Amino acid sequence: MTENTQEPEKVDFIRNIIRDDLAAGRHTDDLVFRFPPEPNGHLHIGHAKSICLNFGLAKEFSARCHLRFDDTNPLNEDESYMHAIKQDVSWLGCDWGDHLYYASDYFEMIYRKAVLLIEKGLAYVESLPADQIREYRGTLTEPGKPSPYRDRSVEENVDLFKRMRAGEFTDGEHCLRAKIDLSSGNLNMRDPVLYRIRHAHHDRTGDTWCIYPLYDFTHALSDATEGITHSLCTLEFQDHRPLYDWVVENCDMEHTPRQIEFSRLNLNYTVMSKRYLKKLVEEKLVSGWDDPRLPTISGLRRRGYTAESIRQFCSDVGISKSDSMINMTQLEDCLRSDLNQKAPRRMAVLDPLLVELVNYEEAGCDHLLVSNHPQDSSFGKRDVAFTRDLYIERSDFMMEPVKGFKRLSPDGRARLMNGFVITCESVETNAEGEVTKLVCRLSPETLGGKPLACGTKVRGVIHWVSKDNAVDADIRLYDRLFKVENPMALEAMEEALNADSLKTVVAKVEPSLLDAEKQAHYQFSRVGYFCSDSEDHDPKSGKLVFNQAVPLRSTWS
């Protein structure tokens, strides 16, 4: 019988809708999806969920997915953000091919559609200031009231709108509003603003425009223009769907996309909002958008997360209509699972304690042949220097061992990883009583050049690095950025920042790590998974910098 290796069909409410649409013959042409980021910051892992969903659906249904920048607010946008977004989407393994678009490509078309709405009596130029517009729109319990400018004639509205485009008015002096329903229970339908005056230079259109369409108007028309079949949004846009449909219908668009909402991704102990992330960056509370403590895709990549682990995480989280808080452990587990297969092993001592082997000569060897991966022989082996003086982790020794402690203590024994069993014979301390050196002896039953073949049983195994051959490396250890599970619920989230979220130590590591290129992954045995830093790591100059991607076991409780 032939084994069935075909990936099981994914099932969720969005895929069910798409399959029902196809079965009902609602799409005679190909399916088309899109990912439409605003270039006003770096993407975070919440965007990764949307990226994986849209591009994943395109692959699954043999369709295409567009990457479209919603570049309608030149005050907040920057070309560098566009570059970073393209890099992130591509790094996640998604390919938009020839389908890279910009909302600014459609400015002339969007302007004409606005004129069409005016001519239909469905839009008007508003001259109230912004605070009065909000006041006139009413509240959740009280209907809105008409603006004194709501009944301007079509001719006057067209003339004013053209003059707005020509730059005759200052910012905020006028705006264009849709004329829909001031008594609607949905505030988005109470004559929403479609255009605003903004005298600002645009990176792509220069100074051609001084009026810019707002998101709801732009997004609907862009989707329809590109023939998007299913416009997937997070739940906060659910109340915007009636406006989306109204714009498409009343602007006489040939294509009518279907908007579907799903729950956004929320991770505990971090913030999932570009606005909050931008505040952290601009106030220099973090080192930048790619700070490894941030949930930005660039930050996760720099920390050592792989594209495969993030895609797996997004798949495991799934698609639903219910908002929930996801534990960071789930993301870490996906990375551990991926790196456990991919990362070669090395030994690194983060808090060194010197060990002298008094009978070192009896070992009969000055190096050990060590496997680079215990479960995969294809990784090969390497030579590790074995000398009289070694470094071990300070935490692997206790003067007065507690119950269950299985490593070195006075007169206690432990196995050196990949090597010999040693016994601690004496301890040297400094004037403050701090342990400075252990004097140990190689156990006779493990001598003879065959340490791995010995059946000697010991309670613990410890890793080590030769003192004579070790090189220094800066190791960056990370903890959660915030001390509270949901910092976005706080009025002043910066008050909940964890001052101990980053700690840098100088470790002693194997010299083989001098060959580590930028963004190379390793498991430091018994410590965790690490990644050489994409910016500061420079092995050519001997500067080694590794970021802790994830500990071997979860520290989130």
N, C-alpha and C positions, 0 to 999 in steps of 0.2 A: 504494500500500500504506500502510495506517495504521500509524503508529509506535506500538509498545507501550510505554507509559510506566508500566505497572503495576509496583509494587515487587516484586522477586523474593521468593519465599517463603523465609523464614528456616528454616534446618535446624540443629538441635542435638539432643542426646539428650533434653532435657526436652520440647521440642516434639514429638519422635517419640513419647515416652511418651503425651503428651496426645492426639495424633492416633490412636494405637493404642487408647487408652481410649475415645475417641469412636466409633471404628470398631467396637469390640467392644460398644458399647451400655452401657458401665459407668456412664454419667451420663445419667439420664433428664431431669434438670433442667439449668439453666444451670451453666456452669463458674463457680467462685468462687475468687479468689486473695486474698492479703492481704499487707500489709507491717506487721509487728508490732514497732516499735521500743520500747526501754526509755527512758523519759524521764529518763535520768541523765546527759545530756550532749548536745552537738551531734552531728549526723550527719557522717560523713566520706564521701569519694568511694567507699569500699568499700560503704557503704550505698546510694550512688547506683546502683551496679550492680544491687543487689537491687530498688531502687525501679523502675528502668527495666525490669527483667525482669518483675516482677509486674504492673505497670500496663501494660507493653507487651503481655504475653500477654492481658490482659483486653481491650485494644483489638483485638488481632489476632483473637481468637476471639469477639468480640462478647459478652464476658462482663463481670463487674464485679470490682473490686478494693477490698478494705476497707483502711482505715487503722485499726489498733488499737494503742493504747498498752498495753504490758505494765507497768502501774503497781502492782506487787506488793511493792515495797521502798521504803517511805516515807522511809527514812533517806537514800537516795541520789537521790531524785527531787525535781523542782521544776517548778512551773507554767511557769516561763520556758523550760524545755527543751521542753515540749510546744508552746509557741508557736513556738519556733525550728524544731522538726521540721515542723510544719504549713507554716510559711513555706518551708522547703527543698523539701518534696515538691511544693507548689504551684508554686514557682519553676521546678522541673524540668519543668513542664508536665503534671503528673499530677493527676487529679481523682477524689476518692473520693465525690463527690456527697453523698448522704444516709447514706453508710456509714462514719461515724466512730464507733468503739467504744473502750471501755476495759475492760481485764480486771477492774477494780474493779466494773464493772456486773454481773459474774457471781459476786461473792464469795459470795452466799447459795447459788447453785446449786453452786458448787465445794465449799462446806462440806457440803451435803447429799450430794454424791457421795463425799466423804471418809467420812461416816457410813455410807453404803452399803457402802463397802469394808470398814469395820470390821465391819459386820453380816454380811458374807460371809466373815469371817475372813481378809481379805486386807490388813488394816492394823492397826497396834497403836500404842499410846502408848509411846514410848521415854523412859526416865528417865536413861539414861547421859549424861554430859557429852560435848560435841562431840569432844574428843580421843579418848575411848574408843570412840565410834561409829566413827571412822576406823580405830582399831586393830582393832576387831572385824570390820570389813569385809574384812580380809585384804589381800593384795597381788596383783600380776599373776601371781605364781607360787604363791601359797598361798591356799586358799579362806578365806572368812569363817567366823566362828563365831557361834552364836546369842547374842543378848543375853539376859540373865537375865529381861528383861521381855517377851520375844517371845511367850511363851505365856500372857499375861494373858487372862482370859476376855473374851468379847464385851461382856458387861455392864460389866465394869470399864473396858474401853477406851472405850466410849461415854460412861460417866460422867466419866472423866478428860478426854476430849476436849471435852465440854460445859463442864466447869469451866475448861479452857484458854480457851475462848471467853469465858467469863464474867469472865476476868481474875483468877482466884484464884492464879495462879502467876507467878513472875518470868521474865524473859527467860532462855532456855536451860535452865530447870528441866525442861521436857519438850519433846518434839516428836512429830510423827506420822510413822511410817514405813510404807511399803508392805511387805507380807510376800510376797516373790517367791522368790528362789533365791540362797542364800548361797554356793553352789558354782559359780555362773555364771562363765564366763570374761569376761563383760562386767561390770565393776564397777558400772555404772549399774543393773544388775538385782539387786544385793545389798542388798536392803531399803533403797531410797533414801528420803531424807526428803521428805515431802510438805508438811508444815506446820511452821512455827516460831512461837514466841511472840515478839512484838515490840511492846512498849508504845510506840507512836510515832503521832503525829498524821498522818493521811492527808489530802492536799489535797482529795480528792473525797468521802471517806467520813467525814472528821473523826475522832472517837474511837470510832466504832461498833465497830471491830474492833481486837483486840490480838493476833490470830493471822493470819498471812498465808501463802498457798500459795506454794510454790516454782515456779520457771519451768517445769520439765518437766511438772508436774501442771497448772498453769494453762494453758499453751500448748496442750496436747492437748485439754483440755476446751473452751477458747475456740474453737479451730478447728472442733471438732465441733459446737458450739452454733451457730456462724455458718454452718454448711453449707459450709465450705471444702472444695473438691474436691482441690486440689493444694497442699500445704504445702511451700514451697520454702525450704530452709535451706542454709547453707554447710557444708562438709565436717566441721567440728568437731562437728556434731550427728549425724553418721552413727552413732556408737555409742549415741546417745540414742534412735534410732528404735525399737528393741525396747520400750523403756519407753513411748514415745509410743503405740505400738500396744497395749501392755498396758493403759494407762490408758483408752483409748477403748473397748476391748473389755470390760473388767471394770466400767466405770462405766455400761454399758448405754446407750451413746449411739446415737441414731438414725442419725446420719451418721458415716461412717468416712473421714476425709480420708486422702490418700496423701502421706506425707512423701518428698521427693526432695531429695538433697543435690547441691550444685555447688561448684566451687572459689571461694574468696574472692579478692578483689582485693588484690594486694600491689604497692606502688609502692616503688621504690628511693629511698634518701636521705630517708625520712620514716617516721613511725609510723602504723600503721593499727589503732589500738586506742583505744576511748574511755577506757579506764583510764589508758593512757599519756598521751593527750592531756589528760585532766583533771589529771594530775600536772604537765604543762607549764604549764597555766593557773593552777592553784592555787599553784604555787611561783613564779609570775610570771616564768617563763623566756620567756614570750611575752606579748603585750599583752592577750590574751583569746581566746575561742573563735573569733572572726572575724579573728584575726591572719592577714594574707595569706600568711604563710609556712607555715601549717598546711594539711593536706589536708582540713579540714572544708569542707562545702559552703558555709557562711557565709564562711569564709576565702577560698575560691576565688572566690566571687561578689564579695567586696570587692576582691580583687586585680584582677578584670576578666575572669574566665572567664565564658563565656556558657552558658546552659542547653543550647543546641544543641550546643556543643562537647563538653560532658560527656556528653550522650546519644550523640553520635557515637563518643566514646571508648569508652563502655560497649558499644556495638554492635560496634566493631572488636575489642575484647578478646575478646568472645564468651563462650560458656558451655561449660565442660568439667568434668571430674572430676579434673584434674591441677593442683595448685598450682604457680604459677610467679611469678617476680619480673618485673614490668612496668617497662620503662624510662620515666622521666618524659618523655623525648623524645616518646613516642607521644601523651601527653596534650597536650603543647605543640603538636605538629603539628596536632592537631584544632582547637586554638584559632586558630592562624595561618590555617588554611584558612578558618575561619568569619569571622574579623575582616578578612581580606584582601578579602572581598566587602562587609563592612558598615561598616568604619571609615573615616570621612573622614580626609584627610591634613592635617597641620599641620606647621609647622617649629618645632623647639625646640632650643636649644643648651644642652647640659648642663654643659659646661666652657668658658665663653666666652673667646674671644681677640678683641681689638678689631682691626678692619680699617678703615683710612681710604682712601677712593677719591679720589685727588688730582685727577682730572679728572671728578669726578661730574657736573658741569654738562653735559658732553658727552653724557651718556646721554639727555638730552632727555625724561625722565619722572621722576615722583616716586612712582609706584606701578606694580605689575604685576598683570595679571589672571591668576589662577592657578586651575587645575582642582582641585576638592576630591577627586577620585578619578580616577586616570589611566585606568582601564578602564571607568568608568561615568559617562557624561555626565549622568545624572539627578541626581547629587550637586551639579551646578552649579559655579559659579566664585566666587571671592572676590578682593577687592582686597588686595594685600600692599604695604605701604609700602616704598619703595626710597629710601634716604638715603645721604649721604656716609659716615656711620660705620655699620658693620655688626658683628655678632658672628658668628664661626664657631667650630666645635669646635677646641679646642686640639690634638686628635689629628689634625686635618686639615692640620697644618703640621709640617715637620721641617727643622731647620737643616741637617742632613746626612742627606738621604733615603737609606734603605736600598733595596736592589734590589727593584723591584716596587712601590715607593710611587708612587701616582698622583695625589697631591693637591699642595698648595702647598709650595713650598720657595723659598729665595732665587733670584730670576730665573726661577722656575718659573711655570707657568700652570695654571689650573683654571677650570672653568665653575661659576658660581653657579647653583644649582638654579633652574630657571624663568627664568633671566636671562642675564647677560652673562659673557663670558670676562674674567678678570682676570689680571694679571701682578704678582708680588711684586717691588717695586723695592728696598725696604729694610726692615730689621728694627730695632725699638727694644727695648732690654732695661733691666732695673733693675740696682741695685748688686749683686744676687746672681746676675746673669746670666740671670735668667728673662725670657723673651720677653713683652713687655707690649703690643706693637702691631705690626701689619704695615702698611706703606705700599704700597698697590697702585694699579695703573692699569688702567682699562678698556681692553681691546684695541680698536684702531680698527676692525677688521673686524666687530665685533659692535655697533657704534654705529648710530644712525639710528632708534632706536625699534623695531627689529624683532629683538630678541635671539634669539627662538625660531626665526626663519626662517633664521638664519645657519647655514651648513654648516661652520663652523670646527671642526676636530677637536682635542679636548684629551684628555688621558689620564684626567682625573678630574672628577667632579661633586661639589660640596660644598653642604650646606644652610647657611642663614644666617638672621639675624633683624636687623631694623633697630634700631640702638641707641636712636634717638629714640622709637621706638614700642613697644619691648619691655616686657613686664611680667615680674615675678618669679614663679616657681612652685616650690613644693617638690616635688621628684621623688624618689620612693622606689624604689630599685633593690634587687632581691631576688636572693639566691643560695640554694642549697640550705640547709635548716635544719640538717642533720647532715653531718658530714665523712665518714661511713662509709655504705656502701650499705645495710646492714641494721642500723640502730641497735637494733631490737628484740631482736637476738641478744646484746646487751651486758647485763651486770649493772647497770651505771650508765650509762644512755643519755645522761644530761645531760653526761657527760664528753666526748661526741662532738659536742656542739652547735657549730655554726659561728659564731664570734664576728663574722664578716663577712657574715652572712646578710641584713642590712639596712644599706643606706647611703643617707642622704638628702643630696641636693645641691640648691642653689638654681640653677635654670636660667633662661635668658632665652627667653621664648616669645612667639608672636604674640599681639597684643591680642584677636584673635577668640576666644581661649580664655577670655576673661572671660565669654563667653556659655555656657560649658560647664556643664550641669546635673550634679548628682551622678550617678555611675555612667554617665557618657557615655564612649564608646570613641573612641579616635583612633589613627591610626598617626602617630607622630612620624617624619618621613622620615629614613631611613637609621639610625634608632635602634631602634625597636621599637613594640610596641602598648602603649598606656597607657589607664588608666581613672581618671576623677576619683573621689576617695575618697568613700565613702558617708557618712562621719562628719565628717571635718575639712575637706573642700572647701566653701568658702563664697564663691562669686563675688560676692554682694551686698556683702560687706565687702572684696572684693579679695583674699581669701586663696585661692590656687589650690593644690590638692594632688592630684598624680597618682601612681597606683601603676603600676609596670611590670608589665603582665600577662605579657608574654612578649617576648624579644628577636626580632629579625627572623630570626636563625639560632640553631640550638641551641647551647647552651654546655655541654651534658651529654655527657661522654665516658666 
